[in-house]
Amino acid sequence: MNEKLLIVDDDQILLESLTIVLSNRGYQCTQCSTAEQALDLIVTDGADFDAVISDISMPGMNGLELMEKVAEFNPRIPFIIITAYASMETAILALRKGAFDYLIKPLNFEDVYLKISKLLQHKEIAAENQALRQELNSQYKFDNIVGKSAAIQQVFQIIRQVSQTSANVLITGNSGTGKELVARAIHFNSPRTKGRFVPLNCASVSETLFESELFGHKRGAFTGAIADTEGFFKAAEKGTLFLDEISEVPINIQAKLLRAIESKEIIPVGSNQPQKVDVRIIAASNRDLAEEVKKGSFREDLFYRLNIIHIKLPSLSERPEDIPLLVNQFIQNFRGQMNRNVRGVDPEVMQLFMNRKWKGEIRELQNVIERAMIFCQGEMITLDDLPPEISTDEKSGMLSTELSLKEATEKFEREFILRVLKKNNFHRGKTAQDLHIGEATLYRKLASLGIRIEE
């Protein structure tokens, strides 16, 4: 035990007694007989302490003033204040101003030890929670969403802007494109990061339980409701509620969801008392909600309320140049988890990944890498390590090993440039930008590779 305590009291006998008792318990104790001396020790000398035990009533600066001034300099140092029984109002005031606890004279030294132990345990838990929060936040930094393509860079720009607001966000894109990852990035980079991020997959909720899941219910509201239960809105108080697959919300619940979003109030099932909620809504869908509105399966007013900011995530076919970056990221992530020494993939594997149509998008690519790393025996993933769903037809479509390196390089370059051209409707300026080359360089490559574009 090496925790450092600062004891501040003008009563020399009490000061010495506390120091002896706590030193015998293993604490490193420093004494100050005035608040001014203690403040000088912390502010001027830069001394750091795990806790301060200070009397309130002292000549000159009192204990409350000392606590307030220390908090301005180092708010991480907690206080336990000492007061006489007749000064309980002052003790309560100290608690309101941020003191962790108080001790009443005459002191019970066992009580002193227990309260210090409780304070230090609380401080340790708070430090662990802070470290976990920082680790979690680091997982959802913008630079952890991988991509250099113009399509994904545009998404990054929108995320950065929308994160600093509380506007509702609608994220659309194919299944597996990373909608929840983007939603978490928005939350953990926003002022709401101290609140919870609460995800709800709307497709997994029974229609009969939807209202209760969203808004909670009161005891006895229906068969099986044996206790009051808060819903997802309340769970996300001061934070973000992520409604994935929002198109699956039943039409009869959509009106109540709209009311909750607009009024910032919910009414639990079995109650008639509205409850205020402060929640940011991020919704996601792999369907075109505008089309669902036309079909009559999604309310138009709810669509407009959710669609304040729209982020459309590109598919892998729209950002093929990001595939090598994603592959390398997944390998690095799984290396640590699996304790494997895989460094990368063979060139023919990367070409297959670049040419393949990923129906499951990024999620499917990640699963393929994870499986390949389990079976990989060397430092590089080969075609033999790929799962059965990568068909032999796909593998046989690889570049022939009979080609020279120059011929193979030219063939790959030609196929890749053609893919990017098609993605940009053969617009040469946009294609050159996506390839990170000048237009003049692109023209030379088109000519040398025999690629003709009709004017």
Secondary structure, DSSP 4 states (H G I P E B T S, - for coil): ---EEEEE-S-HHHHHHHHHHHHHTT-EEEEESSHHHHHHHHHTS----SEEEEES--SSS-HHHHHHHHHHH-TTS-EEEEEEGGGHHHHHHHHHTT-SEEEEESP-HHHHHHHHHHHHHHHHHHHHHHHHHHHHHHHT-GGGS---SHHHHHHHHHHHHHHTS---EEEE--TTS-HHHHHHHHHHTSTTTTS-EEEEEGGGS-GGGHHHHHH-B-TTSSTT--S-B--HHHHTTTSEEEEETGGGS-HHHHHHHHHHHHHSEE--BT----EE---EEEEEESS-HHHHHHHTSS-HHHHHHHTTEEEEPPPGGG-GGGHHHHHHHHHHHHHHHHT----EE-HHHHHHHHHS--TTHHHHHHHHHHHHHHH--SSEE-GGGS-TTS-HHHHHTSPPTTS-HHHHHHHHHHHHHHHHHHHTTT-HHHHHHHHTS-HHHHHHHHHHTT-----
